[in-house]
Amino acid sequence: METLGFLMEGFAVALTPYNLMFALFGAFVGTLIGCLPGLGPANGVAILIPLAFTLGLPPETAMILLTAVYAGAMYGGRISSILLNIPGDEPAMMTCLDGYPMAQKGRAADALAVSAIASFAGGLIGTIGLIMLAPVLAKFALTFGPAEYFALFLLAFATLGGITGKNPMKTVVAATLGIMISTVGIDISTGTQRYTFGVLELYEGIDFILAIVGLFAISELLFFVEHRMGGGREKMTVGKLSLSLKELVTTIPTQLRGGVLGFISGVLPGAGASLGSFISYTLEKQVVGRRGKFGEGDIRGVVAPEAGNNGASSGALVPMLTLGVPGSGTTAVLLAMLISLNITPGPLMFTQNADIVWGVIAALLIGNVLLLVLNIPLVGFFVKLLSVPPMYLLPIVTMVAFVGIYSISHSTFDLYFMVAFGVAGYFLRKLEIPLVPIILGLLLGPEMEKNLGHAMVLSDGDWSILWASPLAMGLWIVAGLGLVLPYLIGPLLRRRMNAAMKESPVSD
Amino acid sequence: MTGFGDRILGLGLLVLAVAYGWAAQQWPEPFGGAESVGPETFPTILSVVLVAGSLYLMIKPDPDAQWPVGKSALELVISVMVLVIYALLLEPLGFIIATTLAVGTLSWRMGAAPKRAFLTGLISAVVVFVLFNYGLSLSLPLGVLEVN
């Protein structure tokens, strides 16, 4: 039981008072980020990166903080789904279907409590899966050569849009743009200046933290301005908890199914948390059959998607930690933090930075417990915050982003750059060019080029090495499928998801 | 005409891709002679991919998005200008004044009553300033408020 030993060491790291404090803080802030309108998990984690930096946190603490935020955001997403029928983030969409009807029937408190428990169960199952799967996958990944890595990066880009993605070609364009931005600066291997135009600030390349914060935070502000969604929402009353223990016990099988399904879809490239919660919900509907009242406030209809999306969020950490290839926007932002801490993500991390990896995993377990404890008593507080109108909130969030970026370098040049990225992000989002592949391109571009170079040196300039091994070939094929499948089965899946949304009588 | 947005984007990206690829061919050969993978290899591949992508966008564009016109467009321009001016004035005016103005203007333009908007700006500015300077000991510029 080598793994168990590592996990114990991880707990030793995560349970130090200093790290525990940051985990608690992260869990709290994460829930806030998840439930507030206009602050998705990726966005929230991105804004916190510069802060983690300027505080000079040690790497394991910084990662624990951000992982706790990540887990918290998944918890928080459900609050506005249930109370307002507005999903806080995309994976929480399915929670609206039965959560909101429950709230309308005066069982908001029950829905919130049971979804917190389901989130906990899903997160726990996902984390256990992560503990079992990650070391195995990391060992396997050690056999990867540069050619396999190159193919793996391609696969990551190709599947990033997800099977439900709209236009895979736009994902390709976005990823290429991101990689292009990453080539700006002095070439590491030869020292050639690339696309610097003699501007001193560009010699070191474009800082991806700037780009991430600009693309996410500033473009979000602009979207709110455009739609004039500044007004507040009506106040919601939560009511009293009337959930019985018996009712809770009956949902346990649902929690298990949801968590496992969510974890699997989190690990698989191209699936992600949204699909995880969707699959959990539809499967649950089929298992329960006519006995359930899905869409009218069935408690299992709240449990299944919540367990699913939290299982998926832990599952999504598997490829990020073991291969250095994130499968979602938020894990991409976590990867950005790792890279800027000078940690090379990938299989070697499990041996070279074991304390960080296992500290993070242990923090995820502790975070889940903290979140459960935090969420049940504090739910009233989070609900109150939900009624803070975005017209006050978003300017303040933007200001915090400015402060974060400014405090890294104390240079106003960076701020202009960030605003420019924000404006670009606004236009790209308008044109339905996804932003996450741009970020991933920025992060993985240098690694991709390095691996291409290594592969070429090994093969003495023979390009066929890139698909020579069966493993590399397999990765190329999956990458190709990732681009083609959305055309074939994407419309079908999307139609079903929409149909599921329309079936529920209350959604409008 | 539908798909206008994607066509213009495609055209812009095509120009970018060609310029990017062309620039890559202009770099001097690195010291020590050319290898199979030089600094220009990867950018060249990228520019080819982007050329293909941009052509696709122009040939098969998606339906157009709803672009803001009139007042919303003006509000957007104002917001971006506020952000640029905020960056410009952050150091000379100091964090507290610049932030009060920026956050205040933004929330006012987003629909808050002016008084409450600027009050929100002032409070958030002071809170963040105190938190950063004393709590986290990261210095933010005080600007004109500085007393020696």
Boltz contact constraints between the chains, C-beta under 6 A:
constraints:
  - contact:
      token1: [A, 54]
      token2: [B, 138]
      max_distance: 6.0
  - contact:
      token1: [A, 169]
      token2: [B, 56]
      max_distance: 6.0
  - contact:
      token1: [A, 172]
      token2: [B, 53]
      max_distance: 6.0
  - contact:
      token1: [A, 173]
      token2: [B, 53]
      max_distance: 6.0
  - contact:
      token1: [A, 176]
      token2: [B, 46]
      max_distance: 6.0
  - contact:
      token1: [A, 176]
      token2: [B, 49]
      max_distance: 6.0
  - contact:
      token1: [A, 176]
      token2: [B, 50]
      max_distance: 6.0
  - contact:
      token1: [A, 179]
      token2: [B, 46]
      max_distance: 6.0
  - contact:
      token1: [A, 180]
      token2: [B, 46]
      max_distance: 6.0
  - contact:
      token1: [A, 183]
      token2: [B, 43]
      max_distance: 6.0
  - contact:
      token1: [A, 187]
      token2: [B, 39]
      max_distance: 6.0
  - contact:
      token1: [A, 190]
      token2: [B, 30]
      max_distance: 6.0
  - contact:
      token1: [A, 190]
      token2: [B, 39]
      max_distance: 6.0
  - contact:
      token1: [A, 192]
      token2: [B, 27]
      max_distance: 6.0
  - contact:
      token1: [A, 192]
      token2: [B, 30]
      max_distance: 6.0
  - contact:
      token1: [A, 192]
      token2: [B, 39]
      max_distance: 6.0
  - contact:
      token1: [A, 222]
      token2: [B, 76]
      max_distance: 6.0
  - contact:
      token1: [A, 225]
      token2: [B, 75]
      max_distance: 6.0
  - contact:
      token1: [A, 225]
      token2: [B, 76]
      max_distance: 6.0
  - contact:
      token1: [A, 225]
      token2: [B, 79]
      max_distance: 6.0
  - contact:
      token1: [A, 226]
      token2: [B, 68]
      max_distance: 6.0
  - contact:
      token1: [A, 226]
      token2: [B, 72]
      max_distance: 6.0
  - contact:
      token1: [A, 226]
      token2: [B, 76]
      max_distance: 6.0
  - contact:
      token1: [A, 230]
      token2: [B, 110]
      max_distance: 6.0
  - contact:
      token1: [A, 230]
      token2: [B, 111]
      max_distance: 6.0
  - contact:
      token1: [A, 391]
      token2: [B, 107]
      max_distance: 6.0
  - contact:
      token1: [A, 391]
      token2: [B, 110]
      max_distance: 6.0
  - contact:
      token1: [A, 391]
      token2: [B, 111]
      max_distance: 6.0
  - contact:
      token1: [A, 391]
      token2: [B, 112]
      max_distance: 6.0
  - contact:
      token1: [A, 392]
      token2: [B, 107]
      max_distance: 6.0
  - contact:
      token1: [A, 392]
      token2: [B, 120]
      max_distance: 6.0
  - contact:
      token1: [A, 395]
      token2: [B, 103]
      max_distance: 6.0
  - contact:
      token1: [A, 395]
      token2: [B, 106]
      max_distance: 6.0
  - contact:
      token1: [A, 395]
      token2: [B, 107]
      max_distance: 6.0
  - contact:
      token1: [A, 396]
      token2: [B, 124]
      max_distance: 6.0
  - contact:
      token1: [A, 399]
      token2: [B, 99]
      max_distance: 6.0
  - contact:
      token1: [A, 399]
      token2: [B, 103]
      max_distance: 6.0
  - contact:
      token1: [A, 407]
      token2: [B, 138]
      max_distance: 6.0
  - contact:
      token1: [A, 412]
      token2: [B, 87]
      max_distance: 6.0
  - contact:
      token1: [A, 415]
      token2: [B, 87]
      max_distance: 6.0
  - contact:
      token1: [A, 416]
      token2: [B, 87]
      max_distance: 6.0
  - contact:
      token1: [A, 419]
      token2: [B, 83]
      max_distance: 6.0
  - contact:
      token1: [A, 419]
      token2: [B, 84]
      max_distance: 6.0
  - contact:
      token1: [A, 423]
      token2: [B, 80]
      max_distance: 6.0
  - contact:
      token1: [A, 430]
      token2: [B, 65]
      max_distance: 6.0
  - contact:
      token1: [A, 431]
      token2: [B, 5]
      max_distance: 6.0
  - contact:
      token1: [A, 431]
      token2: [B, 9]
      max_distance: 6.0
  - contact:
      token1: [A, 449]
      token2: [B, 42]
      max_distance: 6.0
  - contact:
      token1: [A, 453]
      token2: [B, 37]
      max_distance: 6.0
  - contact:
      token1: [A, 456]
      token2: [B, 36]
      max_distance: 6.0
  - contact:
      token1: [A, 456]
      token2: [B, 37]
      max_distance: 6.0
  - contact:
      token1: [A, 461]
      token2: [B, 36]
      max_distance: 6.0
